[in-house]
C-alpha cells in the first residue's frame, strides 16, 4: 500500500512540475528586466537565505510537498516519510509552523486529531521548488 501512495504522489508531483513549467513559459516572455540597487538585492537575499535554510534541512521539502498535495494528519505524514521518527517529525512540523509555512489544526474528540496544511506562503514555496524537483527527476 505504501508504494502505491508513493507512486501516486510521484505522478502528481510530475503533473505539477509540468503544469508549473507551462505556466512559467507563458509568464516569462512578459517579464520586464530592471536593475536593482545593492540595498534591494541585499533585502531580497535575506528572504532567499531564510527560505533556503528551512528547505535545506532534512525532511522539510518532503513535508512541504506532501502537504502541497493535500492536508494530512500526523500519522499520515509519518507513514509517507519512511525513516522519520515521531520526535523528528514533531520538531520539523513545529519549525515549519513557526516559519509560517504550515498550519496545525486540532480536532477535539476521542482520539484528538491533529492535521497539517500549507499556508499561502508554504504553497508559494512549494511552487517555487518545482523546477528543482523537475531537474532532480530528469537526472534519475
N, C-alpha and C positions, 0 to 999 in steps of 0.2 A: 504494500500500500504506500509506503514512504516513497518508493521510486516513482510511482505513478504521480504523486503530488509534485515531486521534483521535476519530472518530465513536463508536467502541465505548466509549472512555473517557468521553466526554461523556455517553453514555447511562447508563453505570454510575454516574457521579457524580450524575446526575439521580435515579437509583433510590435511591442512598444518601441524598441530600437528603430525598426523600420519606419514606423509612423513618425517618430521624432525626427529622423533624418529627412523624411519627405517634407515635414513642416519646416525644418531648418533650410532646406533648399529653396522653399518659397519665400522665406524671410530674408535670407542673406542678400539677394540682389537689391533689396530696398534699403539695406543698411548704409548709412552715411558715415564716412570716415571723418574723424575730428581729432584734433590734438588735445592732449590732456596736460595740465600743469603737473609739476613734480608733486605738489601737495595733493592734487586729486588722485594721482596714481598711488601715493602712499596710503591715502584713505581707502581706496579701493582694495589695495593689497591686504590691509588689516582684515577685511572681511574674508578674503580668499584664504589667508593663513588660518583664520579661526575655523572656517569650514573644513579645510584640509586636515587640521589637527584632529577633528572629530572623525572624519572619514578614514583617516589612516589607522585608526585603532581597530584592532581585530574585532570582527563581528558587526561593526557599525553598518557597513554597506549591506550586508546580508539582511540585517534587521530592517533597514530602510526600504530595501527593495521588496521584501516580503510584505511590509505594511503598505507599500505603494499598491500592491495587488488588491489588498483588502484589509480591513481591520481584523485583528487576531487577538485571541486570548493568550495569556502567558504560556499555558501548556502547549498550545498550538505552535507558538513561536519556538519553544524549546524542542518540540518534536521535529520541526522543519530545519533546525540548525544542529545537525549531528555533531556531537563532541562538546557542545557548550554545557557548562554546569548551570544549575539553577541560580547559584550565587553570582556567577559572571553575568548571566542574562539579566538578573535584577540590577546589578551595577550599571550595565550598559543602558538599560531602559531608563534608569534614573538620570544618567548623564545626558541622554538624548532628550529626555523630557525637560531637564534643566536648561538645555540649549535651545528650547523652543521648537524642536524638530518633531516631536510626537506628543500626543496627549494620552493620559491614562484615565480610564473611566471605571468606576467601581459600581457594580450592580449588587444591591443587597439581596439577601435571600440565603437559602441554605443549599449548597455552599455559596459563599460570596464569590462573585465572578469579577475578574479584572481583565479589562480589554484595552487594547492599544490601537491608536490610529495616527496617521501623519497629520501634522498641521499643514497649512498652506506653505509655509517655509520648507517643511520636510518634503512636500510634493515637488516643490521647485528644485530642491537639492537633488532629489531622485531623478528628475528630468534632466538636470544639467549633467548627471553622471552617465546618461545613456550612451553618448558617443564613446566614452571609455569602455563601457560594457560591450559595445559593438566591436571595438578594436580587440578586446580580450577574446571574444568569441571567434573572431577571424583568425586569431593565432592558434586556436586549438586544432 
